[in-house]
Amino acid sequence: MTLSELQRIKQWHVAHKSEHPLEYQLWDAVLTVWVMGWVGWMPAYAFEQFWALPLCGAAILAPRFYTRWRRKAHQAHKLRCDWLASR
């Protein structure tokens, strides 16, 4: 995902925070995990904690995993996901 896509989704969540508070908090958690992955991979590598590198890699991909999961759920009519159409 590009930073502009992350920003677009975040702006939608901020604009609709009162209507979708759980979705807003969930996206913040995804972004927190994403930042933790980017911040953590260098120390994990430097201190030879190689077991943490796959976790950091998964954390870096968290927004992509989350948006794919939401898109599939939206297409299957299990969840309504208005921010997918806000391109």
N, C-alpha and C positions, 0 to 999 in steps of 0.2 A: 504494500500500500504506500502511496505517496503521502507526504506531509499535508498536501492540499486536501486529499481525501479525508485524512484524519481530522483536519481542521473543519471541513465541511460538516462531517458527522457531529463533531463536538459542538459546533455552532447551532445545529439543529437541536441537540439535546439541551443546550442552555436556553434556547428560545422556547422550548416546550417543557421546561423543568417542572412547572406546576401541574401539567397534564400527565406527565410520565415520570414521576420521581424515582421509581425503581429502575427504569431503563437508564435514567441519568446517572444514578449511582453505579449501576453495573458497567456502563461505559467508562466511568472514572476508574473503576477497579481494573478494567482491561488496560487502560492507559497507564495505570500505576505499575502493573505487571510488565508492560512493554518497556517502561523506563527502567525498571529494575533489571531487566534483561540486558539493556544497552549499557547500564552502569556496571553490572556485575561481571560481564565476560572478561574484561581486561584484568581485574584483580584475580579472578579464578585462574586465568592463564598464567599470570605473573607468579602466583603463589603455588602453582602446579596442583591446583585442585581440579583436575580434569573431569572428575565426576560431575562438577557443576556446569560444565560447558553445554551439555545437551539441555539442561534446564534453562540456561540463559538463551540458547537458541530457540527453544519452544516459547519462552517469554517474549522474545523479539517478534515472533510470528503470531502472538496472541491476537492482535487486532484483525489480522487476516483470517485466522480460524473463527473468531467470533462473528465477523461479518458474513463469512460463508455459511456458518451454521444458521444465522438469522435469515439469510436469503433463502436457504432451503426450507426453513420452517415457514417463511412467508409464502413461498410458492406452493407449499403443501397445505396452506390455509390453516396452519396450527397456531401461528402468531401473526399479528398485524405489525408490520414494520414500515412506518411512514417515512422514515429517514432514508430508506433505500431509493425512493423516488425523488429526493430533494437534490438532484444533480444540477 
